Amino acid sequence: MRRSSWVLSGAAAVLLAASAVTRLAVYPAVHQLPSDTDSTFAYTGTASLLNAAALESGDLANAMLADVPVSVERHVQVVATDGGTAVVSDDVTVAGPDGTELSSTGHRWSVDRTDLDDRPVPDGEEAEEHQGLVISWPLEPEQQDYTFWDPTTASEVPAVFDRVEDVEGRETYVYVMSAAGPLADPDIAENLPAALPRDVLAGIAETLPAEQRPDPAALAALPDPVPLTYAATIERVAWIDTDTGAVLNGSLEQTIVAQTEGPDGPVTLAPVNTMAIEGTPEGIADRADDAADDARALWLVGFLLPLVLLVLAVLLAAFVVWREVRGRRGAAPAGGDPEPEPAS
């Protein structure tokens, strides 16, 4: 084999190796939750909640702020990584129409960087225990049910696949989650009173629709002040990009009710915090654009580039073989009997 053929064969081998490395090493490295993830998701809607100032002044008629416009920001940031595990901060802030902060929650989770499921907390880091998905979906979502962690009730619930739907030109899988149970988020609980005067609860009850009001006789029989516990019901819907697993849109309906212990168990008194929010149109459009860019980049690294390198390697190897075969066929025979003279 000629020296040039050796060089070309080596180049073909390099291209073949580059194709394999791109698909088997580079693609998995980029197809995971980036270590510099720092995203903010914007939502808007309305909330009804206890009016702390009115309660302090005894203004029972205004003890509840009803249907207040709110804006919600969810800030998700990777704060540490350990191989295929990421520790992620998850902070949610609810603000009123004038920008005043109404409530905030903060959590820290340890998740797998590819399927976003729960993972053991890396040494030296701190994160809350949980089971299932909590900040997002697997990077390659499927039409199936998943386990989801609801931080408000600190419980695992099914994320049920519901349908396929278009969002800003992107195909999404839609999942529905429902949770109910005692309020378990300490950041929410600390902003709710441990007890309220009986007349305050009666005043709040008067503002409710008739079918939601507690029995007046049962209310009058309660101690004064009334010791309270809280329970929550949560309804979530998530629109997940089918190519990247990115959350393009989401909605939340949350109701927190005050309860007290009765002779036969907890007695529901009144809702003290309700909220209904969904993604803002601008945020949805931005996330759809980002998902389209990410999908193109993943297709380039995971499919097109390895394929191009593989094709080049095969073509170059084929050229070397063709060149060698052609060279051997065109070479003069070395030694042997001379060809016979033609007969005269």
N, C-alpha and C positions, 0 to 999 in steps of 0.2 A: 504494500500500500504506500502510495506517495506521501510525502511529508504534509502536503497541503490537505490530503484526505484525512490524515490524522487530526489536523487542526480543525477541519470542518466537523469531524466526528465528535471531537471534544466540545465544540460549540453546541452541537445538537444535544449532547448529554447535559450540558449546563442549562440549556433551555428546558429540557425535560425536568430536571431537578427544580428549576425555578417555578415551573408550573405546579409541581407537587407541593413545594414549600408555600406558595401563594395560597393554594386551596386548603392545605392541611394545617398550616401554622399561622399565616398572616390573617386569613379570613376568620378563624376562631378568635384571634386576638382582638379584632375590631368588632366582631359580632358578639359583644357583651356590654353590660352596663359600664360606660366609661368612668374612669377614676375621677374625671373632672366634671361629672354631672352636677349641674346647678340650675334647676328649672323652677319657674313660678307659674302656677296655673290660676287663672282668674275666673271667678264665678259671681253670679249676681242673682238676687231674688228678694224674698221678704222673710221677716222673722217677727214673732210675738214673744215677749219675754217680760219677766218681772221688772218693774221700775223701782230700783233701789231708793232713789231720792223720794219718790212718793210714799214708799213704805215707811221710811224714816220720819216723814212729816205727818203721817197718818192720813194721807189723801187716798182713801180707799177707792174712790171713783176712778183714779188713774193708776191703780196698783199694777195694771198690765199695760205694756206698750204693744199695741196691736198693729200687725201688718206694716212693720217698719222696713223701708227699703234698706237692704244690706249689700255690701260687697265682701267677697271672701277671697283671700289669697292663700294658696297652698304652696309652700316652699319646700322642695325636695332637693337634698344635696348629699352627695357622697362625701363622707368625712374621713373614711379610711378604707383601704382594701388589703386583702390578704389572699393572693392567688385568685381563685374563683369566687371569693366571698367579698361582699361590700357591706360596710356599716353606713347606714343612711339616716340622716336627720329628716324629720317630717313635721313641719310646723304649719299650723293653720291659724289665721287671724280673721276675725269677723269684725267689720267696721260699719258704723251707721252712716246715714246720708251725708253727715258733715265730716266724715273721716274719723270720728271718735271710735276708739277701740271698744267693742262690746264684749268680746271674749277672745281667748287664744288657747291653743293646746300645742303641746310639743311632745314628740316621741322620737325614739331612736330604734332602728330595726337592723338586724343582721340578715342579709338575703343572698341568695345565689345570683351571680352576675349574668346568668343566661336564662334560667327558668324563673327567676325572681321569687322562688319559694324560700321558706325559712331555712336558715343554716346556723350551726353553732357559732357563738360569738367568738371572734378571734381573741387570742391572748392579749391582755393589756387594753382591751376595748370594753365599752359598756353598751348594752342594748337590751330591750325588753324581750321577754319570751313571747312567742306567738307561733301560730301554725297556719301555713298557707300563704297566699298572696296578700300583700298589704299596701304596696306603693304602686304596682303596675302589673302587667301581664307578661307571660313568657315572650321572648323575642320572636318566637315562631308559634303564635297561638293557634289553637285548633277548635273545631266545632264540637266542644265537649264541655262538661261541667268541671269547675275547679273548686278547690277549697279556698275561702277568703276569710281574712281576719278582720273582724269589726272592732276597732279600738274603743268605741263608745260603750259597748257592753262587754268588751274583752272576751269575745267568744268567736269560735270558728263556725262559719255558715257556708252553705253551697253558693257558688257563683254559677247560676244556671244559664247555659247558652240558650238564647231566645230566638235570634233571627240574624240575617245578614242585611245590612243597610248601608246606603251611600252617605258619606259625610264629606262635603266639599270636594267631590270627585274621587274620594278614596273609598275603597271597599272596607267595611268594618264588620266585626262580629259584635253583637250586642249581648251583654250579660246582665242578669238581674239578681240582686241580692236582697235578702230580708233578714233582719235581726231583731230580737226582742229579749229583754232581760233587765236585771238590776243595773242601774247606772254604775259603770266601773271606771270611767275616765276621771282621774283625780283633778285634772285641770278644770273640767266642767263642774265637778261636784263642789269644789272649794268656793265657787261663785254662787252657790245656792244655799239658802239658810237652812240650818239644822232644825229650826223650829219657827213657827209663826203664830201670832195671836189668833185665836179662834175667829174673831170678828174680821180679821184680814182675810182669812180663807173664805169666810162667808161672803165677803165683798167680792173676792175674785170669782167665786162660784156664781154670783149674780150676773156676771158679765158673759157667762157661757151660754150656749144654746141649751134649751130646756132638757134635751136628752142627755147632755153631758154633766148636768149638775148633780152633786151628791145629795143623798137624802137629807133634808133639813133636820129631821129628828136624829139621825145618826151623827150629823155634824154637831148638833147641840150637845150630844152626849160625850164628845171628845174632851180631853183635858185641855186646859188653857195655861200656857201656850201648847200648841199641838206639835209633838215631835214628828219629824218628817224623814222619810227615805224617798228615793227616787228610782224610777224605772224608765227605760227608753225603748222606743220602737224606731227602727231605721229601715228605709227603703232606698236602695241605690240602683242606678243604672249606669253602665259603662259602655262606651263605644270604642272598640279596640281595633287599630289598624291591622289588617290581616298580614301585611308584609313585614312589619317591624315590631308589632306588639305595643306600639305607642298608644297612650290614652288620648284620643282626639276630642272626646266630650264626656261629660258625666253629669248626673243629676243626683240630688240628695233630698229626701224628705225625712225630717227628724222631729220626733215628738218626745219630750221629757215630761213626765207627770209626777206630781207630788203624791206620796202615799203615807199612810200612818198605819200602825199595827192595830188591827181589830181583833175581836174574840175569835174570829174564824180565819185570820190571816190578814195580809195587807189590804187596806181599803184605799181605793183610788179617790183622791180629792179633787184635783184639777190639773190641767196642763199648765206648766210654768215656763216652758221654753219650746217653741215650735219654729222650724225653719224649713224653707223650700228654696233650693238654689239649683242653677244649671250653669254650664259654661257660657262665657260671653262670646258673641259672634266673632269678635276680633281674635280672641284666644283660640277659638276652634280653627279659624282660617290659618293662623300662624302655625299651629301644631300640624295641620294637614300639609302645609308647605314643607315643614321640617321632615315629616314622615316621607314625603315624596323624594326629598334630597337624600335622606338616609337610605331609602330603598334603592335608589340609583347607585349610590356608592357601594352598597352591599352586593348588588348585581354585578358591578364592575369587578370588585375584588374576588367575589365568590364564584363567578361564572365566566365573564368575558375574558378577563386577563389570564386566568389559568388556561382557558380554551385557546386563546391566541398563542400563548407560549407553547402549548402542546402541539398545535398545528405547525408552527414554525419548526419545532424540533423534528417532527415527522417528515416535513418537506425537506429539511436539510439532510436528514439521514437518508432519505430516498435519493436525493441528488448525489450524495457520496457513493451510494451503491451503483447508481446508473453510471456515474463517471468512471468508477473502477471497472465495471463490466465492459463499458465502451472502450476503455483503454486497453483492456486485455484482448478484446476481439480485433482491435486495430494494430496490435503489435506484430512484427514479423516473427516467424518461427525461428528459434535458435537451434542451429545444427540440423542433422537429418539428411536424407537423400535429396538431391536436387530434383526439381520437377522434370519429367521426361520431355525431350524435344518432340515437337509435333512431327508426324510422319510426312515425308515429302511426296 
